[in-house]
């Protein structure tokens, strides 16, 4: 056993997924297609910018997770 244990061999190794750099994908989407992906609580944004993102999201897609308060039925 030179250099430690051998990596397990599996036929699934060739279909194993790979890690995607989410931030790089967002940059590419914006620069190439004008698509913006941003979380409403992104700490790089000011409170006013976060509120704008929230309002845009609700206008375009509805209230989503905010639409149902605890104990209420839709």
C-alpha positions as CSV (number, residue, x, y, z in Angstrom):
1,X,0.0,0.0,0.0
2,X,2.2,2.8,-1.3
3,X,0.8,6.3,-0.9
4,X,-2.3,5.4,1.0
5,X,-5.5,3.5,0.1
6,X,-6.6,3.3,-3.5
7,X,-9.7,5.2,-4.6
8,X,-12.7,2.9,-4.9
9,X,-13.5,2.0,-8.5
10,X,-17.1,2.2,-9.7
11,X,-18.8,2.2,-13.0
12,X,-20.7,5.3,-11.8
13,X,-17.5,7.3,-11.6
14,X,-17.8,8.4,-15.2
15,X,-21.4,9.8,-14.6
16,X,-20.6,11.5,-11.3
17,X,-21.6,15.1,-11.3
18,X,-19.3,18.0,-11.0
19,X,-19.5,21.2,-8.9
20,X,-20.8,24.3,-10.6
21,X,-19.6,27.7,-9.5
22,X,-22.9,29.4,-8.9
23,X,-21.5,33.0,-8.7
24,X,-19.6,32.5,-12.0
25,X,-22.8,31.2,-13.6
26,X,-24.7,34.3,-12.4
27,X,-22.0,36.6,-13.8
28,X,-22.1,34.8,-17.1
29,X,-25.9,35.0,-17.2
30,X,-25.9,38.7,-16.6
31,X,-23.0,39.5,-19.0
32,X,-24.1,37.3,-21.8
33,X,-27.9,37.3,-21.6
34,X,-29.0,40.2,-19.3
35,X,-30.4,37.7,-16.8
36,X,-30.0,38.8,-13.2
37,X,-30.2,36.2,-10.4
38,X,-30.1,37.7,-6.9
39,X,-31.3,36.7,-3.4
40,X,-33.5,39.3,-1.7
41,X,-31.3,39.0,1.4
42,X,-27.9,39.3,-0.4
43,X,-25.7,41.1,2.1
44,X,-23.9,43.0,-0.7
45,X,-27.1,45.0,-1.2
46,X,-28.4,47.8,1.0
47,X,-31.8,47.5,2.7
48,X,-33.4,49.7,0.0
49,X,-31.9,47.4,-2.8
50,X,-33.1,44.3,-1.0
51,X,-36.6,45.8,-0.7
52,X,-36.5,46.6,-4.4
53,X,-35.6,43.0,-5.2
54,X,-38.4,41.7,-3.0
55,X,-40.9,44.0,-4.6
56,X,-39.8,43.0,-8.1
57,X,-40.0,39.3,-7.2
58,X,-43.5,39.7,-5.9
59,X,-44.7,41.7,-8.9
60,X,-43.3,39.2,-11.4
61,X,-43.9,35.9,-9.6
62,X,-46.3,36.5,-6.7
63,X,-45.7,36.4,-3.0
64,X,-44.3,32.9,-2.9
65,X,-43.0,31.8,0.5
66,X,-44.3,35.1,2.0
67,X,-47.9,34.6,0.8
68,X,-48.9,32.2,3.6
69,X,-48.5,33.2,7.2
70,X,-48.2,30.6,9.9
71,X,-51.6,29.1,10.6
72,X,-53.4,30.6,7.6
73,X,-54.8,28.8,4.7
74,X,-54.5,30.0,1.1
